[in-house]
Amino acid sequence: MPFAYPHTGLVTVLSLLVYFWMALNVGRARTKHGVPAPAMNGPEELLRYIRVHENTLEGLVLFLPALWLFALTTHDLWAAAIGIFYPVGRIIYARGYYNAAEKRELGFTIGILATAVLVVGSLITLIMAAFSAHV
């Protein structure tokens, strides 16, 4: 039996792989600066790596349900076409933030816009479905 949402599934896996890459980068930064877990303080460079990882987790909590709701209410391919901007944006965000905090904005904006489109699109589709069920 073929999987009904292969494109959305691929975007989900890619997003999780990006998050895993960020986790590895935190570990590398901890080793580089000699700051063992669970310490959450240290040189600014380490703090930027930790913040990228934390902020991405915060974003995934909103992005993943929005992605899947959009896929379920609209279409797998459309969800993936919009959703792919989230992991791409997070990579841009991380690479910028790793260098300097002020370089994080473009990637953040790309990811949050993709999430917002998925949330609003899902909401519109669900409202339309709820009202059409009563007509």
Accessible surface in RSA format (square Angstrom, percent):
REM  Atomic radii and reference values for relative SASA: ProtOr
REM  Chains: A
REM  Algorithm: Lee & Richards
REM  Probe-radius: 1.40
REM  Slices: 20
REM RES _ NUM      All-atoms   Total-Side   Main-Chain    Non-polar    All polar
REM                ABS   REL    ABS   REL    ABS   REL    ABS   REL    ABS   REL
RES MET A   1   230.72 119.5 149.57  99.0  81.16 193.2 119.96 102.0 110.77 146.7
RES PRO A   2   122.15  89.0 103.20  94.1  18.95  68.9 114.38  94.4   7.77  48.3
RES PHE A   3   127.98  64.0 107.03  66.3  20.96  54.5 112.67  68.3  15.32  43.8
RES ALA A   4    72.98  67.1  46.87  72.3  26.11  59.4  56.81  80.0  16.17  42.8
RES TYR A   5    54.43  25.4  54.43  31.0   0.00   0.0  26.69  20.1  27.73  34.2
RES PRO A   6    58.93  42.9  54.11  49.3   4.82  17.5  57.72  47.7   1.21   7.6
RES HIS A   7    75.33  41.2  73.79  51.3   1.54   3.9  47.58  49.0  27.75  32.3
RES THR A   8     0.00   0.0   0.00   0.0   0.00   0.0   0.00   0.0   0.00   0.0
RES GLY A   9    15.71  19.4   0.00   N/A  15.71  19.4  15.60  42.8   0.11   0.2
RES LEU A  10   123.31  68.7 118.62  84.9   4.69  11.8 119.11  83.7   4.20  11.3
RES VAL A  11     7.68   5.1   7.07   6.4   0.61   1.5   7.64   6.6   0.04   0.1
RES THR A  12    21.83  15.5  21.83  22.1   0.00   0.0  21.83  29.3   0.00   0.0
RES VAL A  13    81.12  53.4  80.78  73.1   0.33   0.8  81.12  70.5   0.00   0.0
RES LEU A  14    64.75  36.1  63.53  45.4   1.23   3.1  64.48  45.3   0.27   0.7
RES SER A  15     2.37   2.0   0.05   0.1   2.32   5.3   0.84   1.8   1.53   2.1
RES LEU A  16    82.68  46.0  78.59  56.2   4.09  10.3  78.99  55.5   3.68   9.9
RES LEU A  17   104.09  58.0  99.97  71.5   4.11  10.3 100.32  70.5   3.76  10.1
RES VAL A  18     8.96   5.9   7.13   6.5   1.82   4.4   8.86   7.7   0.09   0.3
RES TYR A  19    44.87  20.9  44.87  25.5   0.00   0.0  35.25  26.5   9.62  11.9
RES PHE A  20   119.97  60.0 118.67  73.5   1.30   3.4 119.97  72.7   0.00   0.0
RES TRP A  21    82.85  33.2  81.83  39.6   1.02   2.4  62.63  33.4  20.22  32.8
RES MET A  22     0.17   0.1   0.14   0.1   0.03   0.1   0.14   0.1   0.03   0.0
RES ALA A  23    35.18  32.4  26.56  41.0   8.63  19.6  26.90  37.9   8.28  21.9
RES LEU A  24    79.21  44.1  75.07  53.7   4.14  10.4  77.40  54.4   1.81   4.9
RES ASN A  25    13.21   9.1  12.55  12.1   0.66   1.6   1.39   3.3  11.82  11.4
RES VAL A  26    16.86  11.1  16.86  15.3   0.00   0.0  16.86  14.6   0.00   0.0
RES GLY A  27    33.00  40.7   0.00   N/A  33.00  40.7  30.67  84.2   2.33   5.2
RES ARG A  28   143.06  60.1 134.12  68.4   8.94  21.3  70.19  95.9  72.87  44.2
RES ALA A  29     5.90   5.4   2.71   4.2   3.19   7.3   5.79   8.2   0.11   0.3
RES ARG A  30    33.05  13.9  31.66  16.1   1.38   3.3  18.13  24.8  14.92   9.0
RES THR A  31   113.83  81.0  92.17  93.4  21.67  51.6  73.16  98.3  40.67  61.5
RES LYS A  32   143.14  69.8 105.84  64.9  37.31  88.8  83.43  75.1  59.71  63.6
RES HIS A  33    53.33  29.1  26.49  18.4  26.84  68.7  22.54  23.2  30.79  35.8
RES GLY A  34    60.31  74.4   0.00   N/A  60.31  74.4  35.68  97.9  24.63  55.2
RES VAL A  35    19.27  12.7  17.35  15.7   1.91   4.6  18.39  16.0   0.87   2.4
RES PRO A  36    99.51  72.5  89.69  81.8   9.82  35.7  99.03  81.8   0.49   3.0
RES ALA A  37    74.41  68.4  50.67  78.2  23.74  54.0  50.79  71.5  23.63  62.6
RES PRO A  38   123.84  90.3 112.41 102.5  11.43  41.5 116.14  95.9   7.70  47.9
RES ALA A  39    35.54  32.7  23.89  36.9  11.66  26.5  35.20  49.6   0.34   0.9
RES MET A  40   101.36  52.5  82.48  54.6  18.88  45.0  71.32  60.6  30.04  39.8
RES ASN A  41   105.83  73.0 104.84 101.3   0.99   2.4  32.59  78.4  73.24  70.8
RES GLY A  42    36.04  44.4   0.00   N/A  36.04  44.4  19.47  53.4  16.57  37.1
RES PRO A  43    57.46  41.9  44.40  40.5  13.06  47.5  56.82  46.9   0.65   4.0
RES GLU A  44   116.47  66.9 107.25  81.1   9.22  22.0  42.75  82.7  73.72  60.2
RES GLU A  45    45.23  26.0  42.76  32.3   2.47   5.9  14.97  29.0  30.26  24.7
RES LEU A  46     0.00   0.0   0.00   0.0   0.00   0.0   0.00   0.0   0.00   0.0
RES LEU A  47    71.14  39.6  67.84  48.5   3.30   8.3  68.50  48.1   2.64   7.1
RES ARG A  48    33.63  14.1  32.73  16.7   0.89   2.1   7.15   9.8  26.48  16.0
RES TYR A  49    39.57  18.5  39.26  22.3   0.30   0.8   8.42   6.3  31.15  38.4
RES ILE A  50    11.36   6.5  11.18   8.3   0.18   0.4  11.36   8.2   0.00   0.0
RES ARG A  51    83.37  35.0  83.22  42.4   0.15   0.4  34.04  46.5  49.33  29.9
RES VAL A  52     0.00   0.0   0.00   0.0   0.00   0.0   0.00   0.0   0.00   0.0
RES HIS A  53    38.93  21.3  38.93  27.1   0.00   0.0  27.39  28.2  11.54  13.4
RES GLU A  54    61.28  35.2  58.98  44.6   2.30   5.5  27.17  52.5  34.11  27.9
RES ASN A  55    24.15  16.7  23.27  22.5   0.88   2.1   0.00   0.0  24.15  23.3
RES THR A  56     0.97   0.7   0.97   1.0   0.00   0.0   0.97   1.3   0.00   0.0
RES LEU A  57    88.95  49.5  88.95  63.6   0.00   0.0  88.95  62.5   0.00   0.0
RES GLU A  58    97.17  55.8  80.91  61.2  16.26  38.7  50.03  96.8  47.14  38.5
RES GLY A  59    21.46  26.5   0.00   N/A  21.46  26.5  20.61  56.5   0.86   1.9
RES LEU A  60     9.69   5.4   8.66   6.2   1.03   2.6   8.86   6.2   0.83   2.2
RES VAL A  61   107.68  70.9  94.69  85.7  12.98  31.3 102.10  88.7   5.58  15.1
RES LEU A  62    92.77  51.7  90.65  64.9   2.12   5.3  92.20  64.8   0.57   1.5
RES PHE A  63     0.00   0.0   0.00   0.0   0.00   0.0   0.00   0.0   0.00   0.0
RES LEU A  64    39.44  22.0  38.87  27.8   0.57   1.4  39.31  27.6   0.13   0.3
RES PRO A  65    70.41  51.3  61.14  55.7   9.27  33.7  69.92  57.7   0.48   3.0
RES ALA A  66     4.71   4.3   1.21   1.9   3.50   8.0   4.03   5.7   0.68   1.8
RES LEU A  67     0.00   0.0   0.00   0.0   0.00   0.0   0.00   0.0   0.00   0.0
RES TRP A  68    65.54  26.3  65.54  31.7   0.00   0.0  61.40  32.7   4.14   6.7
RES LEU A  69    77.94  43.4  77.79  55.7   0.15   0.4  77.79  54.6   0.15   0.4
RES PHE A  70    16.22   8.1  16.22  10.0   0.00   0.0  16.22   9.8   0.00   0.0
RES ALA A  71     3.26   3.0   0.00   0.0   3.26   7.4   0.00   0.0   3.26   8.6
RES LEU A  72   107.00  59.6  77.89  55.7  29.11  73.2  77.89  54.7  29.11  78.3
RES THR A  73    37.03  26.3  13.28  13.5  23.76  56.6  19.96  26.8  17.08  25.8
RES THR A  74    64.38  45.8  33.36  33.8  31.01  73.9  36.60  49.2  27.77  42.0
RES HIS A  75    95.29  52.1  91.26  63.4   4.03  10.3  64.11  66.1  31.18  36.3
RES ASP A  76    13.94   9.8  11.66  11.6   2.28   5.4   8.57  20.2   5.37   5.4
RES LEU A  77    95.31  53.1  95.31  68.2   0.00   0.0  95.31  66.9   0.00   0.0
RES TRP A  78   159.39  64.0 158.63  76.8   0.76   1.8 128.67  68.6  30.72  49.8
RES ALA A  79     0.00   0.0   0.00   0.0   0.00   0.0   0.00   0.0   0.00   0.0
RES ALA A  80     8.98   8.3   7.74  12.0   1.24   2.8   8.04  11.3   0.95   2.5
RES ALA A  81    49.46  45.5  35.43  54.7  14.03  31.9  44.85  63.2   4.61  12.2
RES ILE A  82    33.68  19.2  32.29  24.1   1.39   3.3  33.68  24.3   0.00   0.0
RES GLY A  83     0.00   0.0   0.00   N/A   0.00   0.0   0.00   0.0   0.00   0.0
RES ILE A  84    61.35  34.9  61.35  45.7   0.00   0.0  61.35  44.2   0.00   0.0
RES PHE A  85   111.60  55.8 111.52  69.1   0.08   0.2 111.60  67.7   0.00   0.0
RES TYR A  86     6.77   3.2   6.77   3.9   0.00   0.0   6.77   5.1   0.00   0.0
RES PRO A  87     0.83   0.6   0.08   0.1   0.75   2.7   0.83   0.7   0.00   0.0
RES VAL A  88    64.57  42.5  64.12  58.0   0.45   1.1  64.46  56.0   0.11   0.3
RES GLY A  89     0.00   0.0   0.00   N/A   0.00   0.0   0.00   0.0   0.00   0.0
RES ARG A  90     6.91   2.9   6.91   3.5   0.00   0.0   0.72   1.0   6.19   3.8
RES ILE A  91    62.76  35.7  62.76  46.8   0.00   0.0  62.76  45.2   0.00   0.0
RES ILE A  92    63.83  36.3  59.93  44.6   3.90   9.4  62.05  44.7   1.77   4.8
RES TYR A  93     4.60   2.1   4.53   2.6   0.07   0.2   0.81   0.6   3.78   4.7
RES ALA A  94     0.00   0.0   0.00   0.0   0.00   0.0   0.00   0.0   0.00   0.0
RES ARG A  95   156.47  65.7 153.46  78.2   3.00   7.2  33.48  45.8 122.99  74.5
RES GLY A  96    11.67  14.4   0.00   N/A  11.67  14.4  10.65  29.2   1.02   2.3
RES TYR A  97    23.74  11.1  23.74  13.5   0.00   0.0   1.53   1.1  22.22  27.4
RES TYR A  98    24.48  11.4  18.31  10.4   6.17  16.1  18.24  13.7   6.24   7.7
RES ASN A  99   103.02  71.0  79.74  77.1  23.27  56.0  12.14  29.2  90.88  87.8
RES ALA A 100    19.08  17.5  17.39  26.8   1.68   3.8  19.08  26.9   0.00   0.0
RES ALA A 101    32.60  30.0  31.36  48.4   1.24   2.8  31.36  44.2   1.24   3.3
RES GLU A 102   127.33  73.1 109.44  82.8  17.89  42.6  59.37 114.8  67.96  55.5
RES LYS A 103   124.47  60.7 106.02  65.1  18.45  43.9  66.46  59.8  58.01  61.8
RES ARG A 104    87.61  36.8  87.61  44.7   0.00   0.0   1.20   1.6  86.42  52.4
RES GLU A 105   115.11  66.1 112.90  85.4   2.21   5.3  38.87  75.2  76.24  62.2
RES LEU A 106   117.78  65.6 109.83  78.6   7.95  20.0 114.45  80.4   3.33   9.0
RES GLY A 107     0.27   0.3   0.00   N/A   0.27   0.3   0.00   0.0   0.27   0.6
RES PHE A 108    79.53  39.8  79.36  49.2   0.17   0.4  79.36  48.1   0.17   0.5
RES THR A 109    60.93  43.3  60.72  61.6   0.21   0.5  39.58  53.2  21.36  32.3
RES ILE A 110    42.68  24.3  38.79  28.9   3.89   9.4  41.10  29.6   1.58   4.3
RES GLY A 111     0.02   0.0   0.00   N/A   0.02   0.0   0.02   0.1   0.00   0.0
RES ILE A 112    76.79  43.7  73.88  55.0   2.91   7.0  75.05  54.0   1.74   4.7
RES LEU A 113   105.93  59.0 105.85  75.7   0.08   0.2 105.93  74.4   0.00   0.0
RES ALA A 114     7.14   6.6   1.04   1.6   6.10  13.9   5.34   7.5   1.80   4.8
RES THR A 115     3.37   2.4   3.37   3.4   0.00   0.0   1.99   2.7   1.38   2.1
RES ALA A 116    43.35  39.9  38.13  58.8   5.22  11.9  43.08  60.7   0.27   0.7
RES VAL A 117    75.47  49.7  70.64  64.0   4.83  11.6  74.71  64.9   0.76   2.1
RES LEU A 118     0.00   0.0   0.00   0.0   0.00   0.0   0.00   0.0   0.00   0.0
RES VAL A 119    57.10  37.6  54.16  49.0   2.95   7.1  55.95  48.6   1.15   3.1
RES VAL A 120    79.55  52.3  79.55  72.0   0.00   0.0  79.55  69.1   0.00   0.0
RES GLY A 121    15.98  19.7   0.00   N/A  15.98  19.7  14.90  40.9   1.09   2.4
RES SER A 122     3.59   3.0   3.59   4.8   0.00   0.0   3.59   7.7   0.00   0.0
RES LEU A 123    97.72  54.4  95.79  68.5   1.94   4.9  97.54  68.5   0.18   0.5
RES ILE A 124    90.97  51.8  89.42  66.6   1.55   3.7  90.88  65.4   0.09   0.2
RES THR A 125    38.73  27.5  38.04  38.6   0.70   1.7  24.55  33.0  14.18  21.4
RES LEU A 126    77.98  43.4  74.80  53.5   3.18   8.0  74.80  52.5   3.18   8.6
RES ILE A 127    80.37  45.7  77.73  57.9   2.64   6.4  80.37  57.9   0.00   0.0
RES MET A 128   124.78  64.6 117.46  77.7   7.32  17.4 105.72  89.9  19.06  25.3
RES ALA A 129    54.29  49.9  45.05  69.5   9.24  21.0  49.81  70.1   4.47  11.9
RES ALA A 130    54.68  50.3  44.02  67.9  10.66  24.3  53.16  74.9   1.52   4.0
RES PHE A 131   140.33  70.2 139.69  86.5   0.64   1.7 139.94  84.8   0.39   1.1
RES SER A 132    75.75  64.0  57.76  77.1  17.99  41.4  43.31  92.2  32.44  45.5
RES ALA A 133    82.34  75.7  40.89  63.1  41.45  94.3  52.71  74.2  29.63  78.5
RES HIS A 134   160.41  87.7 122.05  84.8  38.37  98.2  98.93 102.0  61.48  71.5
RES VAL A 135   162.28 106.8 103.17  93.4  59.11 142.4 127.63 110.9  34.65  94.0
END  Absolute sums over single chains surface
CHAIN  1 A     7991.0       6932.5       1058.5       6044.0       1947.0
END  Absolute sums over all chains
TOTAL          7991.0       6932.5       1058.5       6044.0       1947.0
